[in-house]
Amino acid sequence: MLVSDGVIALRPIAVADVPAHLAGADSALVRLWPDLGAEESAAERFADSAAAWETDGPARLFAVTEFPAAELIGLLDIRLARPYLDKGQASIEYGVYPERRGRGLATRAVILGCRYLAALGTVEEAVIRVDPEHTSSVAVARRARFRYSHSATDGDDRVDWYLQAI
């Protein structure tokens, strides 16, 4: 399964992607996905994701790659089930490695993720929850045409919700 816009592509993550991920990840990505900061836990999460892909599970972790080259440039995490989601919603989380930031690639990945969700036919709305202080993540949501919905607390953190109909 490959989704592409001719500039980047999304494909299911694989355990073989762990070295490239660890080489590219920085503290910002590890803060978003703490379990992806060390080799053993990243390998376990990537293996779990590969199994979820095979069983059509609710977690869809994508490798974001350059196209047509397959160099890993980031991750896109789509969840079809989360405690905070309503029926018909899916959450999207994204991260691009530092050397690729500022080129619109995260926005492209989110848009491709929405195309993937549309093709599933079971999702009505995509949700991006972001720390309002993380202005580049907010900008990605807005450039991908998500609309601000509301602010909420998640534990001790405030998150802004951005929504897009699928």
C-alpha positions as CSV (number, residue, x, y, z in Angstrom):
1,M,0.0,0.0,0.0
2,L,1.5,3.3,-1.1
3,V,-0.1,6.7,-1.2
4,S,1.8,9.5,-3.1
5,D,1.4,12.9,-4.5
6,G,4.5,12.7,-6.6
7,V,6.7,14.5,-4.1
8,I,6.3,12.4,-1.0
9,A,4.8,9.0,-0.3
10,L,3.2,7.2,2.6
11,R,3.7,3.5,3.2
12,P,3.3,1.3,6.2
13,I,6.2,1.5,8.6
14,A,8.5,-1.5,8.9
15,V,11.0,-2.7,11.6
16,A,13.7,-2.1,9.0
17,D,13.0,1.6,9.3
18,V,14.2,1.8,12.9
19,P,17.9,2.8,12.1
20,A,16.8,5.5,9.6
21,H,14.2,6.8,12.1
22,L,16.7,7.0,15.0
23,A,19.2,8.7,12.7
24,G,16.6,11.4,11.8
25,A,14.6,11.9,15.0
26,D,15.3,14.8,17.3
27,S,14.0,15.8,20.7
28,A,10.8,17.3,19.2
29,L,9.8,14.0,17.6
30,V,10.7,12.0,20.7
31,R,8.6,14.4,22.8
32,L,5.6,13.6,20.5
33,W,6.3,9.9,20.5
34,P,8.4,9.0,23.6
35,D,8.4,5.3,22.8
36,L,10.2,6.0,19.5
37,G,13.4,7.5,21.0
38,A,15.3,4.3,21.7
39,E,16.1,1.4,19.4
40,E,14.3,-1.4,21.4
41,S,11.1,0.5,22.0
42,A,11.0,1.9,18.4
43,A,11.5,-1.6,17.0
44,E,8.7,-2.9,19.3
45,R,6.3,-0.1,18.2
46,F,7.2,-0.6,14.5
47,A,6.6,-4.3,14.8
48,D,3.3,-3.7,16.6
49,S,2.3,-1.3,13.8
50,A,3.3,-3.8,11.1
51,A,1.0,-6.4,12.8
52,A,-1.8,-3.9,13.0
53,W,-1.5,-3.3,9.3
54,E,-1.8,-7.0,8.6
55,T,-4.9,-7.4,10.9
56,D,-6.5,-4.1,9.8
57,G,-6.1,-2.8,13.3
58,P,-7.0,0.8,14.4
59,A,-3.4,2.1,14.5
60,R,-1.8,3.0,11.1
61,L,1.8,4.2,11.4
62,F,3.1,5.4,8.1
63,A,6.7,6.0,7.0
64,V,6.8,9.4,5.2
65,T,9.3,9.1,2.3
66,E,10.6,11.1,-0.6
67,F,9.2,10.0,-3.9
68,P,10.3,8.2,-5.9
69,A,13.3,7.6,-3.6
70,A,12.4,5.7,-0.4
71,E,14.4,7.8,2.0
72,L,12.5,8.1,5.4
73,I,11.8,11.7,6.1
74,G,9.2,11.5,8.9
75,L,6.2,9.7,10.4
76,L,2.5,10.0,10.1
77,D,0.3,8.3,12.8
78,I,-3.3,7.7,12.1
79,R,-5.5,6.2,14.8
80,L,-9.0,5.1,14.1
81,A,-9.8,4.7,17.8
82,R,-8.8,6.9,20.7
83,P,-10.6,7.5,24.0
84,Y,-11.2,11.2,23.0
85,L,-12.5,10.4,19.5
86,D,-16.2,10.2,18.6
87,K,-17.5,7.5,16.2
88,G,-16.4,8.3,12.7
89,Q,-13.4,10.3,13.7
90,A,-9.7,9.5,13.3
91,S,-6.7,11.3,14.8
92,I,-3.6,12.3,12.9
93,E,-0.2,13.0,14.3
94,Y,2.8,13.9,12.2
95,G,6.5,14.6,12.4
96,V,9.2,15.4,9.8
97,Y,12.9,15.1,10.6
98,P,14.7,18.4,11.3
99,E,16.6,18.6,8.0
100,R,13.3,18.3,6.0
101,R,11.3,20.8,8.0
102,G,10.1,24.1,6.6
103,R,9.4,22.7,3.1
104,G,5.7,21.8,3.4
105,L,6.3,18.1,3.7
106,A,4.4,17.6,6.9
107,T,1.4,19.4,5.3
108,R,1.7,17.1,2.3
109,A,1.8,14.1,4.6
110,V,-1.4,15.2,6.4
111,I,-3.2,15.8,3.1
112,L,-2.2,12.3,1.9
113,G,-3.3,10.9,5.3
114,C,-6.7,12.4,4.7
115,R,-6.8,10.9,1.2
116,Y,-6.1,7.5,2.8
117,L,-8.9,8.0,5.3
118,A,-11.3,9.0,2.5
119,A,-10.5,5.8,0.7
120,L,-11.3,3.7,3.8
121,G,-14.9,5.0,3.6
122,T,-15.5,4.6,7.3
123,V,-14.1,7.9,8.6
124,E,-16.1,11.1,8.5
125,E,-13.8,13.5,10.2
126,A,-10.0,13.8,10.9
127,V,-8.8,15.3,14.1
128,I,-5.5,17.0,14.8
129,R,-4.8,17.9,18.4
130,V,-1.8,20.2,18.9
131,D,-0.1,22.2,21.6
132,P,-1.1,25.8,20.7
133,E,2.5,26.9,21.6
134,H,3.9,24.6,18.9
135,T,3.3,27.1,16.1
136,S,4.8,25.0,13.3
137,S,2.4,22.2,14.1
138,V,-0.5,24.6,14.2
139,A,0.6,26.0,10.8
140,V,0.6,22.4,9.4
141,A,-3.0,21.9,10.5
142,R,-4.1,25.2,9.0
143,R,-2.2,24.7,5.7
144,A,-3.9,21.3,5.4
145,R,-7.2,23.1,5.7
146,F,-8.2,21.9,9.1
147,R,-10.4,24.3,11.0
148,Y,-9.9,25.2,14.7
149,S,-12.6,23.7,16.8
150,H,-11.8,24.2,20.5
151,S,-9.2,24.0,23.2
152,A,-9.2,21.3,25.9
153,T,-6.9,19.9,28.5
154,D,-5.1,16.6,28.1
155,G,-3.7,15.8,31.5
156,D,-1.7,18.9,32.5
157,D,-1.4,20.1,28.9
158,R,-3.7,22.3,26.8
159,V,-4.4,21.1,23.3
160,D,-6.2,22.8,20.4
161,W,-8.4,20.7,18.3
162,Y,-8.5,21.1,14.5
163,L,-11.0,19.2,12.4
164,Q,-11.6,18.4,8.8
165,A,-14.4,16.6,7.1
166,I,-13.3,13.6,5.2
